Amino acid sequence: MRQIRMLLVALVPLTVLGACTSASDLESAKQEAAQANATAKQALQASQAAQASAAAAAADAKAANEKADRMFQRSLRK
């Protein structure tokens, strides 16, 4: 019985220390996940802005192409 008690006295602090390390690792993992989430949100915002910019550029290019076509058609009629 005494040996079991000595063994428990030795194992309990090690178990508590291991639990603290696991909790620390878990907290660190939560922080990293939060940072990754924030980075992903920033990337999404940047991609949405780029998409809007590309759509505007496509509309401008289409308008310029139509204007060039009208100018070309006028030059053929003269």
mmCIF file of the N, C-alpha and C atoms, coordinates in Angstrom:
data_MODEL
# 
_entry.id   MODEL 
# 
loop_
_atom_site.group_PDB 
_atom_site.id 
_atom_site.type_symbol 
_atom_site.label_atom_id 
_atom_site.label_alt_id 
_atom_site.label_comp_id 
_atom_site.label_asym_id 
_atom_site.label_entity_id 
_atom_site.label_seq_id 
_atom_site.pdbx_PDB_ins_code 
_atom_site.Cartn_x 
_atom_site.Cartn_y 
_atom_site.Cartn_z 
_atom_site.occupancy 
_atom_site.B_iso_or_equiv 
_atom_site.pdbx_formal_charge 
_atom_site.auth_seq_id 
_atom_site.auth_comp_id 
_atom_site.auth_asym_id 
_atom_site.auth_atom_id 
_atom_site.pdbx_PDB_model_num 
ATOM 1   N N  . MET A 1 1  ? 0.810   -1.185 0.000   1.00 0.00 ? 1  MET A N  1 
ATOM 2   C CA . MET A 1 1  ? 0.000   0.000  0.000   1.00 0.00 ? 1  MET A CA 1 
ATOM 3   C C  . MET A 1 1  ? 0.861   1.259  0.000   1.00 0.00 ? 1  MET A C  1 
ATOM 4   N N  . ARG A 1 2  ? 1.926   1.220  0.718   1.00 0.00 ? 2  ARG A N  1 
ATOM 5   C CA . ARG A 1 2  ? 2.820   2.365  0.796   1.00 0.00 ? 2  ARG A CA 1 
ATOM 6   C C  . ARG A 1 2  ? 3.458   2.647  -0.563  1.00 0.00 ? 2  ARG A C  1 
ATOM 7   N N  . GLN A 1 3  ? 3.768   1.578  -1.302  1.00 0.00 ? 3  GLN A N  1 
ATOM 8   C CA . GLN A 1 3  ? 4.382   1.762  -2.620  1.00 0.00 ? 3  GLN A CA 1 
ATOM 9   C C  . GLN A 1 3  ? 3.397   2.416  -3.594  1.00 0.00 ? 3  GLN A C  1 
ATOM 10  N N  . ILE A 1 4  ? 2.152   2.030  -3.499  1.00 0.00 ? 4  ILE A N  1 
ATOM 11  C CA . ILE A 1 4  ? 1.140   2.623  -4.370  1.00 0.00 ? 4  ILE A CA 1 
ATOM 12  C C  . ILE A 1 4  ? 0.991   4.108  -4.042  1.00 0.00 ? 4  ILE A C  1 
ATOM 13  N N  . ARG A 1 5  ? 1.003   4.408  -2.767  1.00 0.00 ? 5  ARG A N  1 
ATOM 14  C CA . ARG A 1 5  ? 0.882   5.806  -2.349  1.00 0.00 ? 5  ARG A CA 1 
ATOM 15  C C  . ARG A 1 5  ? 2.074   6.626  -2.844  1.00 0.00 ? 5  ARG A C  1 
ATOM 16  N N  . MET A 1 6  ? 3.271   6.061  -2.716  1.00 0.00 ? 6  MET A N  1 
ATOM 17  C CA . MET A 1 6  ? 4.478   6.750  -3.198  1.00 0.00 ? 6  MET A CA 1 
ATOM 18  C C  . MET A 1 6  ? 4.413   6.938  -4.715  1.00 0.00 ? 6  MET A C  1 
ATOM 19  N N  . LEU A 1 7  ? 3.908   5.936  -5.396  1.00 0.00 ? 7  LEU A N  1 
ATOM 20  C CA . LEU A 1 7  ? 3.784   6.014  -6.844  1.00 0.00 ? 7  LEU A CA 1 
ATOM 21  C C  . LEU A 1 7  ? 2.786   7.118  -7.234  1.00 0.00 ? 7  LEU A C  1 
ATOM 22  N N  . LEU A 1 8  ? 1.646   7.197  -6.524  1.00 0.00 ? 8  LEU A N  1 
ATOM 23  C CA . LEU A 1 8  ? 0.667   8.249  -6.795  1.00 0.00 ? 8  LEU A CA 1 
ATOM 24  C C  . LEU A 1 8  ? 1.230   9.632  -6.495  1.00 0.00 ? 8  LEU A C  1 
ATOM 25  N N  . VAL A 1 9  ? 1.977   9.741  -5.416  1.00 0.00 ? 9  VAL A N  1 
ATOM 26  C CA . VAL A 1 9  ? 2.580   11.030 -5.068  1.00 0.00 ? 9  VAL A CA 1 
ATOM 27  C C  . VAL A 1 9  ? 3.541   11.471 -6.164  1.00 0.00 ? 9  VAL A C  1 
ATOM 28  N N  . ALA A 1 10 ? 4.207   10.530 -6.783  1.00 0.00 ? 10 ALA A N  1 
ATOM 29  C CA . ALA A 1 10 ? 5.145   10.864 -7.852  1.00 0.00 ? 10 ALA A CA 1 
ATOM 30  C C  . ALA A 1 10 ? 4.411   11.144 -9.170  1.00 0.00 ? 10 ALA A C  1 
ATOM 31  N N  . LEU A 1 11 ? 3.333   10.418 -9.437  1.00 0.00 ? 11 LEU A N  1 
ATOM 32  C CA . LEU A 1 11 ? 2.651   10.543 -10.715 1.00 0.00 ? 11 LEU A CA 1 
ATOM 33  C C  . LEU A 1 11 ? 1.701   11.741 -10.791 1.00 0.00 ? 11 LEU A C  1 
ATOM 34  N N  . VAL A 1 12 ? 1.089   12.120 -9.692  1.00 0.00 ? 12 VAL A N  1 
ATOM 35  C CA . VAL A 1 12 ? 0.126   13.222 -9.723  1.00 0.00 ? 12 VAL A CA 1 
ATOM 36  C C  . VAL A 1 12 ? 0.766   14.527 -10.198 1.00 0.00 ? 12 VAL A C  1 
ATOM 37  N N  . PRO A 1 13 ? 1.905   14.951 -9.660  1.00 0.00 ? 13 PRO A N  1 
ATOM 38  C CA . PRO A 1 13 ? 2.507   16.194 -10.184 1.00 0.00 ? 13 PRO A CA 1 
ATOM 39  C C  . PRO A 1 13 ? 2.886   16.091 -11.662 1.00 0.00 ? 13 PRO A C  1 
ATOM 40  N N  . LEU A 1 14 ? 3.355   14.915 -12.091 1.00 0.00 ? 14 LEU A N  1 
ATOM 41  C CA . LEU A 1 14 ? 3.692   14.743 -13.505 1.00 0.00 ? 14 LEU A CA 1 
ATOM 42  C C  . LEU A 1 14 ? 2.452   14.829 -14.381 1.00 0.00 ? 14 LEU A C  1 
ATOM 43  N N  . THR A 1 15 ? 1.360   14.264 -13.904 1.00 0.00 ? 15 THR A N  1 
ATOM 44  C CA . THR A 1 15 ? 0.107   14.318 -14.659 1.00 0.00 ? 15 THR A CA 1 
ATOM 45  C C  . THR A 1 15 ? -0.399  15.755 -14.748 1.00 0.00 ? 15 THR A C  1 
ATOM 46  N N  . VAL A 1 16 ? -0.333  16.464 -13.647 1.00 0.00 ? 16 VAL A N  1 
ATOM 47  C CA . VAL A 1 16 ? -0.763  17.866 -13.641 1.00 0.00 ? 16 VAL A CA 1 
ATOM 48  C C  . VAL A 1 16 ? 0.122   18.688 -14.560 1.00 0.00 ? 16 VAL A C  1 
ATOM 49  N N  . LEU A 1 17 ? 1.418   18.439 -14.525 1.00 0.00 ? 17 LEU A N  1 
ATOM 50  C CA . LEU A 1 17 ? 2.337   19.147 -15.413 1.00 0.00 ? 17 LEU A CA 1 
ATOM 51  C C  . LEU A 1 17 ? 2.016   18.839 -16.868 1.00 0.00 ? 17 LEU A C  1 
ATOM 52  N N  . GLY A 1 18 ? 1.733   17.577 -17.160 1.00 0.00 ? 18 GLY A N  1 
ATOM 53  C CA . GLY A 1 18 ? 1.357   17.193 -18.521 1.00 0.00 ? 18 GLY A CA 1 
ATOM 54  C C  . GLY A 1 18 ? 0.068   17.847 -18.948 1.00 0.00 ? 18 GLY A C  1 
ATOM 55  N N  . ALA A 1 19 ? -0.889  17.960 -18.054 1.00 0.00 ? 19 ALA A N  1 
ATOM 56  C CA . ALA A 1 19 ? -2.154  18.618 -18.374 1.00 0.00 ? 19 ALA A CA 1 
ATOM 57  C C  . ALA A 1 19 ? -1.939  20.097 -18.642 1.00 0.00 ? 19 ALA A C  1 
ATOM 58  N N  . CYS A 1 20 ? -1.076  20.737 -17.893 1.00 0.00 ? 20 CYS A N  1 
ATOM 59  C CA . CYS A 1 20 ? -0.780  22.151 -18.120 1.00 0.00 ? 20 CYS A CA 1 
ATOM 60  C C  . CYS A 1 20 ? -0.146  22.353 -19.486 1.00 0.00 ? 20 CYS A C  1 
ATOM 61  N N  . THR A 1 21 ? 0.750   21.457 -19.838 1.00 0.00 ? 21 THR A N  1 
ATOM 62  C CA . THR A 1 21 ? 1.391   21.550 -21.145 1.00 0.00 ? 21 THR A CA 1 
ATOM 63  C C  . THR A 1 21 ? 0.356   21.358 -22.240 1.00 0.00 ? 21 THR A C  1 
ATOM 64  N N  . SER A 1 22 ? -0.542  20.410 -22.049 1.00 0.00 ? 22 SER A N  1 
ATOM 65  C CA . SER A 1 22 ? -1.579  20.180 -23.047 1.00 0.00 ? 22 SER A CA 1 
ATOM 66  C C  . SER A 1 22 ? -2.501  21.387 -23.152 1.00 0.00 ? 22 SER A C  1 
ATOM 67  N N  . ALA A 1 23 ? -2.852  21.979 -22.038 1.00 0.00 ? 23 ALA A N  1 
ATOM 68  C CA . ALA A 1 23 ? -3.702  23.168 -22.066 1.00 0.00 ? 23 ALA A CA 1 
ATOM 69  C C  . ALA A 1 23 ? -2.978  24.320 -22.753 1.00 0.00 ? 23 ALA A C  1 
ATOM 70  N N  . SER A 1 24 ? -1.677  24.441 -22.495 1.00 0.00 ? 24 SER A N  1 
ATOM 71  C CA . SER A 1 24 ? -0.886  25.482 -23.145 1.00 0.00 ? 24 SER A CA 1 
ATOM 72  C C  . SER A 1 24 ? -0.831  25.247 -24.651 1.00 0.00 ? 24 SER A C  1 
ATOM 73  N N  . ASP A 1 25 ? -0.637  23.984 -25.032 1.00 0.00 ? 25 ASP A N  1 
ATOM 74  C CA . ASP A 1 25 ? -0.617  23.657 -26.458 1.00 0.00 ? 25 ASP A CA 1 
ATOM 75  C C  . ASP A 1 25 ? -1.973  23.938 -27.094 1.00 0.00 ? 25 ASP A C  1 
ATOM 76  N N  . LEU A 1 26 ? -3.032  23.628 -26.357 1.00 0.00 ? 26 LEU A N  1 
ATOM 77  C CA . LEU A 1 26 ? -4.373  23.870 -26.878 1.00 0.00 ? 26 LEU A CA 1 
ATOM 78  C C  . LEU A 1 26 ? -4.619  25.363 -27.049 1.00 0.00 ? 26 LEU A C  1 
ATOM 79  N N  . GLU A 1 27 ? -4.213  26.150 -26.094 1.00 0.00 ? 27 GLU A N  1 
ATOM 80  C CA . GLU A 1 27 ? -4.382  27.603 -26.192 1.00 0.00 ? 27 GLU A CA 1 
ATOM 81  C C  . GLU A 1 27 ? -3.570  28.161 -27.355 1.00 0.00 ? 27 GLU A C  1 
ATOM 82  N N  . SER A 1 28 ? -2.365  27.645 -27.520 1.00 0.00 ? 28 SER A N  1 
ATOM 83  C CA . SER A 1 28 ? -1.521  28.079 -28.633 1.00 0.00 ? 28 SER A CA 1 
ATOM 84  C C  . SER A 1 28 ? -2.175  27.718 -29.970 1.00 0.00 ? 28 SER A C  1 
ATOM 85  N N  . ALA A 1 29 ? -2.744  26.523 -30.039 1.00 0.00 ? 29 ALA A N  1 
ATOM 86  C CA . ALA A 1 29 ? -3.417  26.099 -31.268 1.00 0.00 ? 29 ALA A CA 1 
ATOM 87  C C  . ALA A 1 29 ? -4.637  26.970 -31.539 1.00 0.00 ? 29 ALA A C  1 
ATOM 88  N N  . LYS A 1 30 ? -5.368  27.359 -30.498 1.00 0.00 ? 30 LYS A N  1 
ATOM 89  C CA . LYS A 1 30 ? -6.524  28.233 -30.677 1.00 0.00 ? 30 LYS A CA 1 
ATOM 90  C C  . LYS A 1 30 ? -6.093  29.596 -31.203 1.00 0.00 ? 30 LYS A C  1 
ATOM 91  N N  . GLN A 1 31 ? -4.975  30.110 -30.678 1.00 0.00 ? 31 GLN A N  1 
ATOM 92  C CA . GLN A 1 31 ? -4.488  31.416 -31.138 1.00 0.00 ? 31 GLN A CA 1 
ATOM 93  C C  . GLN A 1 31 ? -4.053  31.344 -32.595 1.00 0.00 ? 31 GLN A C  1 
ATOM 94  N N  . GLU A 1 32 ? -3.374  30.263 -32.948 1.00 0.00 ? 32 GLU A N  1 
ATOM 95  C CA . GLU A 1 32 ? -2.939  30.103 -34.337 1.00 0.00 ? 32 GLU A CA 1 
ATOM 96  C C  . GLU A 1 32 ? -4.130  29.967 -35.265 1.00 0.00 ? 32 GLU A C  1 
ATOM 97  N N  . ALA A 1 33 ? -5.158  29.258 -34.817 1.00 0.00 ? 33 ALA A N  1 
ATOM 98  C CA . ALA A 1 33 ? -6.368  29.124 -35.635 1.00 0.00 ? 33 ALA A CA 1 
ATOM 99  C C  . ALA A 1 33 ? -7.055  30.474 -35.805 1.00 0.00 ? 33 ALA A C  1 
ATOM 100 N N  . ALA A 1 34 ? -7.092  31.268 -34.754 1.00 0.00 ? 34 ALA A N  1 
ATOM 101 C CA . ALA A 1 34 ? -7.696  32.597 -34.849 1.00 0.00 ? 34 ALA A CA 1 
ATOM 102 C C  . ALA A 1 34 ? -6.911  33.479 -35.814 1.00 0.00 ? 34 ALA A C  1 
ATOM 103 N N  . GLN A 1 35 ? -5.586  33.388 -35.777 1.00 0.00 ? 35 GLN A N  1 
ATOM 104 C CA . GLN A 1 35 ? -4.756  34.164 -36.702 1.00 0.00 ? 35 GLN A CA 1 
ATOM 105 C C  . GLN A 1 35 ? -4.980  33.705 -38.140 1.00 0.00 ? 35 GLN A C  1 
ATOM 106 N N  . ALA A 1 36 ? -5.082  32.391 -38.326 1.00 0.00 ? 36 ALA A N  1 
ATOM 107 C CA . ALA A 1 36 ? -5.328  31.856 -39.667 1.00 0.00 ? 36 ALA A CA 1 
ATOM 108 C C  . ALA A 1 36 ? -6.687  32.314 -40.179 1.00 0.00 ? 36 ALA A C  1 
ATOM 109 N N  . ASN A 1 37 ? -7.665  32.344 -39.297 1.00 0.00 ? 37 ASN A N  1 
ATOM 110 C CA . ASN A 1 37 ? -8.997  32.801 -39.673 1.00 0.00 ? 37 ASN A CA 1 
ATOM 111 C C  . ASN A 1 37 ? -8.961  34.275 -40.080 1.00 0.00 ? 37 ASN A C  1 
ATOM 112 N N  . ALA A 1 38 ? -8.256  35.086 -39.325 1.00 0.00 ? 38 ALA A N  1 
ATOM 113 C CA . ALA A 1 38 ? -8.142  36.508 -39.651 1.00 0.00 ? 38 ALA A CA 1 
ATOM 114 C C  . ALA A 1 38 ? -7.435  36.700 -40.990 1.00 0.00 ? 38 ALA A C  1 
ATOM 115 N N  . THR A 1 39 ? -6.391  35.932 -41.223 1.00 0.00 ? 39 THR A N  1 
ATOM 116 C CA . THR A 1 39 ? -5.668  36.011 -42.491 1.00 0.00 ? 39 THR A CA 1 
ATOM 117 C C  . THR A 1 39 ? -6.556  35.592 -43.650 1.00 0.00 ? 39 THR A C  1 
ATOM 118 N N  . ALA A 1 40 ? -7.352  34.559 -43.437 1.00 0.00 ? 40 ALA A N  1 
ATOM 119 C CA . ALA A 1 40 ? -8.263  34.096 -44.485 1.00 0.00 ? 40 ALA A CA 1 
ATOM 120 C C  . ALA A 1 40 ? -9.311  35.161 -44.796 1.00 0.00 ? 40 ALA A C  1 
ATOM 121 N N  . LYS A 1 41 ? -9.812  35.839 -43.774 1.00 0.00 ? 41 LYS A N  1 
ATOM 122 C CA . LYS A 1 41 ? -10.786 36.904 -44.001 1.00 0.00 ? 41 LYS A CA 1 
ATOM 123 C C  . LYS A 1 41 ? -10.172 38.040 -44.796 1.00 0.00 ? 41 LYS A C  1 
ATOM 124 N N  . GLN A 1 42 ? -8.915  38.388 -44.477 1.00 0.00 ? 42 GLN A N  1 
ATOM 125 C CA . GLN A 1 42 ? -8.235  39.449 -45.224 1.00 0.00 ? 42 GLN A CA 1 
ATOM 126 C C  . GLN A 1 42 ? -8.031  39.036 -46.673 1.00 0.00 ? 42 GLN A C  1 
ATOM 127 N N  . ALA A 1 43 ? -7.670  37.782 -46.882 1.00 0.00 ? 43 ALA A N  1 
ATOM 128 C CA . ALA A 1 43 ? -7.474  37.287 -48.251 1.00 0.00 ? 43 ALA A CA 1 
ATOM 129 C C  . ALA A 1 43 ? -8.787  37.303 -49.018 1.00 0.00 ? 43 ALA A C  1 
ATOM 130 N N  . LEU A 1 44 ? -9.878  36.961 -48.352 1.00 0.00 ? 44 LEU A N  1 
ATOM 131 C CA . LEU A 1 44 ? -11.191 36.998 -49.001 1.00 0.00 ? 44 LEU A CA 1 
ATOM 132 C C  . LEU A 1 44 ? -11.544 38.418 -49.399 1.00 0.00 ? 44 LEU A C  1 
ATOM 133 N N  . GLN A 1 45 ? -11.315 39.368 -48.512 1.00 0.00 ? 45 GLN A N  1 
ATOM 134 C CA . GLN A 1 45 ? -11.612 40.766 -48.827 1.00 0.00 ? 45 GLN A CA 1 
ATOM 135 C C  . GLN A 1 45 ? -10.760 41.250 -49.997 1.00 0.00 ? 45 GLN A C  1 
ATOM 136 N N  . ALA A 1 46 ? -9.496  40.874 -49.989 1.00 0.00 ? 46 ALA A N  1 
ATOM 137 C CA . ALA A 1 46 ? -8.607  41.285 -51.081 1.00 0.00 ? 46 ALA A CA 1 
ATOM 138 C C  . ALA A 1 46 ? -9.047  40.670 -52.402 1.00 0.00 ? 46 ALA A C  1 
ATOM 139 N N  . SER A 1 47 ? -9.457  39.410 -52.381 1.00 0.00 ? 47 SER A N  1 
ATOM 140 C CA . SER A 1 47 ? -9.889  38.755 -53.616 1.00 0.00 ? 47 SER A CA 1 
ATOM 141 C C  . SER A 1 47 ? -11.201 39.350 -54.117 1.00 0.00 ? 47 SER A C  1 
ATOM 142 N N  . GLN A 1 48 ? -12.093 39.724 -53.185 1.00 0.00 ? 48 GLN A N  1 
ATOM 143 C CA . GLN A 1 48 ? -13.335 40.367 -53.602 1.00 0.00 ? 48 GLN A CA 1 
ATOM 144 C C  . GLN A 1 48 ? -13.064 41.734 -54.223 1.00 0.00 ? 48 GLN A C  1 
ATOM 145 N N  . ALA A 1 49 ? -12.124 42.468 -53.651 1.00 0.00 ? 49 ALA A N  1 
ATOM 146 C CA . ALA A 1 49 ? -11.759 43.764 -54.217 1.00 0.00 ? 49 ALA A CA 1 
ATOM 147 C C  . ALA A 1 49 ? -11.135 43.585 -55.604 1.00 0.00 ? 49 ALA A C  1 
ATOM 148 N N  . ALA A 1 50 ? -10.296 42.588 -55.748 1.00 0.00 ? 50 ALA A N  1 
ATOM 149 C CA . ALA A 1 50 ? -9.675  42.327 -57.048 1.00 0.00 ? 50 ALA A CA 1 
ATOM 150 C C  . ALA A 1 50 ? -10.725 41.904 -58.074 1.00 0.00 ? 50 ALA A C  1 
ATOM 151 N N  . GLN A 1 51 ? -11.697 41.116 -57.618 1.00 0.00 ? 51 GLN A N  1 
ATOM 152 C CA . GLN A 1 51 ? -12.762 40.686 -58.521 1.00 0.00 ? 51 GLN A CA 1 
ATOM 153 C C  . GLN A 1 51 ? -13.579 41.889 -58.996 1.00 0.00 ? 51 GLN A C  1 
ATOM 154 N N  . ALA A 1 52 ? -13.890 42.796 -58.091 1.00 0.00 ? 52 ALA A N  1 
ATOM 155 C CA . ALA A 1 52 ? -14.643 43.989 -58.459 1.00 0.00 ? 52 ALA A CA 1 
ATOM 156 C C  . ALA A 1 52 ? -13.836 44.852 -59.427 1.00 0.00 ? 52 ALA A C  1 
ATOM 157 N N  . SER A 1 53 ? -12.546 44.957 -59.175 1.00 0.00 ? 53 SER A N  1 
ATOM 158 C CA . SER A 1 53 ? -11.674 45.737 -60.053 1.00 0.00 ? 53 SER A CA 1 
ATOM 159 C C  . SER A 1 53 ? -11.593 45.099 -61.439 1.00 0.00 ? 53 SER A C  1 
ATOM 160 N N  . ALA A 1 54 ? -11.507 43.787 -61.468 1.00 0.00 ? 54 ALA A N  1 
ATOM 161 C CA . ALA A 1 54 ? -11.445 43.087 -62.755 1.00 0.00 ? 54 ALA A CA 1 
ATOM 162 C C  . ALA A 1 54 ? -12.747 43.253 -63.520 1.00 0.00 ? 54 ALA A C  1 
ATOM 163 N N  . ALA A 1 55 ? -13.870 43.215 -62.813 1.00 0.00 ? 55 ALA A N  1 
ATOM 164 C CA . ALA A 1 55 ? -15.160 43.409 -63.475 1.00 0.00 ? 55 ALA A CA 1 
ATOM 165 C C  . ALA A 1 55 ? -15.262 44.817 -64.060 1.00 0.00 ? 55 ALA A C  1 
ATOM 166 N N  . ALA A 1 56 ? -14.777 45.813 -63.324 1.00 0.00 ? 56 ALA A N  1 
ATOM 167 C CA . ALA A 1 56 ? -14.780 47.187 -63.825 1.00 0.00 ? 56 ALA A CA 1 
ATOM 168 C C  . ALA A 1 56 ? -13.875 47.322 -65.045 1.00 0.00 ? 56 ALA A C  1 
ATOM 169 N N  . ALA A 1 57 ? -12.722 46.688 -64.986 1.00 0.00 ? 57 ALA A N  1 
ATOM 170 C CA . ALA A 1 57 ? -11.797 46.740 -66.127 1.00 0.00 ? 57 ALA A CA 1 
ATOM 171 C C  . ALA A 1 57 ? -12.395 46.049 -67.341 1.00 0.00 ? 57 ALA A C  1 
ATOM 172 N N  . ALA A 1 58 ? -13.104 44.948 -67.123 1.00 0.00 ? 58 ALA A N  1 
ATOM 173 C CA . ALA A 1 58 ? -13.747 44.251 -68.241 1.00 0.00 ? 58 ALA A CA 1 
ATOM 174 C C  . ALA A 1 58 ? -14.836 45.125 -68.872 1.00 0.00 ? 58 ALA A C  1 
ATOM 175 N N  . ALA A 1 59 ? -15.594 45.817 -68.032 1.00 0.00 ? 59 ALA A N  1 
ATOM 176 C CA . ALA A 1 59 ? -16.629 46.708 -68.556 1.00 0.00 ? 59 ALA A CA 1 
ATOM 177 C C  . ALA A 1 59 ? -16.004 47.854 -69.350 1.00 0.00 ? 59 ALA A C  1 
ATOM 178 N N  . ASP A 1 60 ? -14.909 48.401 -68.851 1.00 0.00 ? 60 ASP A N  1 
ATOM 179 C CA . ASP A 1 60 ? -14.216 49.477 -69.572 1.00 0.00 ? 60 ASP A CA 1 
ATOM 180 C C  . ASP A 1 60 ? -13.672 48.969 -70.910 1.00 0.00 ? 60 ASP A C  1 
ATOM 181 N N  . ALA A 1 61 ? -13.115 47.781 -70.889 1.00 0.00 ? 61 ALA A N  1 
ATOM 182 C CA . ALA A 1 61 ? -12.569 47.205 -72.124 1.00 0.00 ? 61 ALA A CA 1 
ATOM 183 C C  . ALA A 1 61 ? -13.681 46.953 -73.139 1.00 0.00 ? 61 ALA A C  1 
ATOM 184 N N  . LYS A 1 62 ? -14.832 46.482 -72.664 1.00 0.00 ? 62 LYS A N  1 
ATOM 185 C CA . LYS A 1 62 ? -15.959 46.237 -73.565 1.00 0.00 ? 62 LYS A CA 1 
ATOM 186 C C  . LYS A 1 62 ? -16.436 47.544 -74.180 1.00 0.00 ? 62 LYS A C  1 
ATOM 187 N N  . ALA A 1 63 ? -16.526 48.585 -73.350 1.00 0.00 ? 63 ALA A N  1 
ATOM 188 C CA . ALA A 1 63 ? -16.956 49.889 -73.865 1.00 0.00 ? 63 ALA A CA 1 
ATOM 189 C C  . ALA A 1 63 ? -15.962 50.431 -74.884 1.00 0.00 ? 63 ALA A C  1 
ATOM 190 N N  . ALA A 1 64 ? -14.690 50.290 -74.610 1.00 0.00 ? 64 ALA A N  1 
ATOM 191 C CA . ALA A 1 64 ? -13.664 50.759 -75.550 1.00 0.00 ? 64 ALA A CA 1 
ATOM 192 C C  . ALA A 1 64 ? -13.717 49.966 -76.849 1.00 0.00 ? 64 ALA A C  1 
ATOM 193 N N  . ASN A 1 65 ? -13.965 48.674 -76.761 1.00 0.00 ? 65 ASN A N  1 
ATOM 194 C CA . ASN A 1 65 ? -14.057 47.840 -77.956 1.00 0.00 ? 65 ASN A CA 1 
ATOM 195 C C  . ASN A 1 65 ? -15.260 48.239 -78.802 1.00 0.00 ? 65 ASN A C  1 
ATOM 196 N N  . GLU A 1 66 ? -16.379 48.507 -78.143 1.00 0.00 ? 66 GLU A N  1 
ATOM 197 C CA . GLU A 1 66 ? -17.567 48.931 -78.877 1.00 0.00 ? 66 GLU A CA 1 
ATOM 198 C C  . GLU A 1 66 ? -17.345 50.278 -79.553 1.00 0.00 ? 66 GLU A C  1 
ATOM 199 N N  . LYS A 1 67 ? -16.656 51.174 -78.864 1.00 0.00 ? 67 LYS A N  1 
ATOM 200 C CA . LYS A 1 67 ? -16.372 52.491 -79.452 1.00 0.00 ? 67 LYS A CA 1 
ATOM 201 C C  . LYS A 1 67 ? -15.454 52.331 -80.664 1.00 0.00 ? 67 LYS A C  1 
ATOM 202 N N  . ALA A 1 68 ? -14.454 51.468 -80.534 1.00 0.00 ? 68 ALA A N  1 
ATOM 203 C CA . ALA A 1 68 ? -13.537 51.242 -81.660 1.00 0.00 ? 68 ALA A CA 1 
ATOM 204 C C  . ALA A 1 68 ? -14.288 50.627 -82.839 1.00 0.00 ? 68 ALA A C  1 
ATOM 205 N N  . ASP A 1 69 ? -15.220 49.728 -82.557 1.00 0.00 ? 69 ASP A N  1 
ATOM 206 C CA . ASP A 1 69 ? -16.016 49.132 -83.636 1.00 0.00 ? 69 ASP A CA 1 
ATOM 207 C C  . ASP A 1 69 ? -16.860 50.195 -84.343 1.00 0.00 ? 69 ASP A C  1 
ATOM 208 N N  . ARG A 1 70 ? -17.480 51.089 -83.559 1.00 0.00 ? 70 ARG A N  1 
ATOM 209 C CA . ARG A 1 70 ? -18.287 52.156 -84.172 1.00 0.00 ? 70 ARG A CA 1 
ATOM 210 C C  . ARG A 1 70 ? -17.412 53.061 -85.037 1.00 0.00 ? 70 ARG A C  1 
ATOM 211 N N  . MET A 1 71 ? -16.222 53.379 -84.550 1.00 0.00 ? 71 MET A N  1 
ATOM 212 C CA . MET A 1 71 ? -15.317 54.237 -85.334 1.00 0.00 ? 71 MET A CA 1 
ATOM 213 C C  . MET A 1 71 ? -14.902 53.533 -86.627 1.00 0.00 ? 71 MET A C  1 
ATOM 214 N N  . PHE A 1 72 ? -14.646 52.258 -86.532 1.00 0.00 ? 72 PHE A N  1 
ATOM 215 C CA . PHE A 1 72 ? -14.245 51.508 -87.719 1.00 0.00 ? 72 PHE A CA 1 
ATOM 216 C C  . PHE A 1 72 ? -15.395 51.451 -88.723 1.00 0.00 ? 72 PHE A C  1 
ATOM 217 N N  . GLN A 1 73 ? -16.607 51.225 -88.227 1.00 0.00 ? 73 GLN A N  1 
ATOM 218 C CA . GLN A 1 73 ? -17.771 51.162 -89.120 1.00 0.00 ? 73 GLN A CA 1 
ATOM 219 C C  . GLN A 1 73 ? -17.999 52.509 -89.813 1.00 0.00 ? 73 GLN A C  1 
ATOM 220 N N  . ARG A 1 74 ? -17.798 53.607 -89.079 1.00 0.00 ? 74 ARG A N  1 
ATOM 221 C CA . ARG A 1 74 ? -17.945 54.936 -89.694 1.00 0.00 ? 74 ARG A CA 1 
ATOM 222 C C  . ARG A 1 74 ? -16.910 55.148 -90.785 1.00 0.00 ? 74 ARG A C  1 
ATOM 223 N N  . SER A 1 75 ? -15.694 54.673 -90.519 1.00 0.00 ? 75 SER A N  1 
ATOM 224 C CA . SER A 1 75 ? -14.644 54.877 -91.533 1.00 0.00 ? 75 SER A CA 1 
ATOM 225 C C  . SER A 1 75 ? -14.930 54.067 -92.787 1.00 0.00 ? 75 SER A C  1 
ATOM 226 N N  . LEU A 1 76 ? -15.626 52.958 -92.665 1.00 0.00 ? 76 LEU A N  1 
ATOM 227 C CA . LEU A 1 76 ? -15.978 52.187 -93.860 1.00 0.00 ? 76 LEU A CA 1 
ATOM 228 C C  . LEU A 1 76 ? -17.068 52.856 -94.666 1.00 0.00 ? 76 LEU A C  1 
ATOM 229 N N  . ARG A 1 77 ? -17.970 53.566 -94.003 1.00 0.00 ? 77 ARG A N  1 
ATOM 230 C CA . ARG A 1 77 ? -19.085 54.230 -94.702 1.00 0.00 ? 77 ARG A CA 1 
ATOM 231 C C  . ARG A 1 77 ? -18.624 55.458 -95.475 1.00 0.00 ? 77 ARG A C  1 
ATOM 232 N N  . LYS A 1 78 ? -17.550 56.074 -95.113 1.00 0.00 ? 78 LYS A N  1 
ATOM 233 C CA . LYS A 1 78 ? -17.080 57.300 -95.781 1.00 0.00 ? 78 LYS A CA 1 
ATOM 234 C C  . LYS A 1 78 ? -16.397 57.036 -97.058 1.00 0.00 ? 78 LYS A C  1 
# 
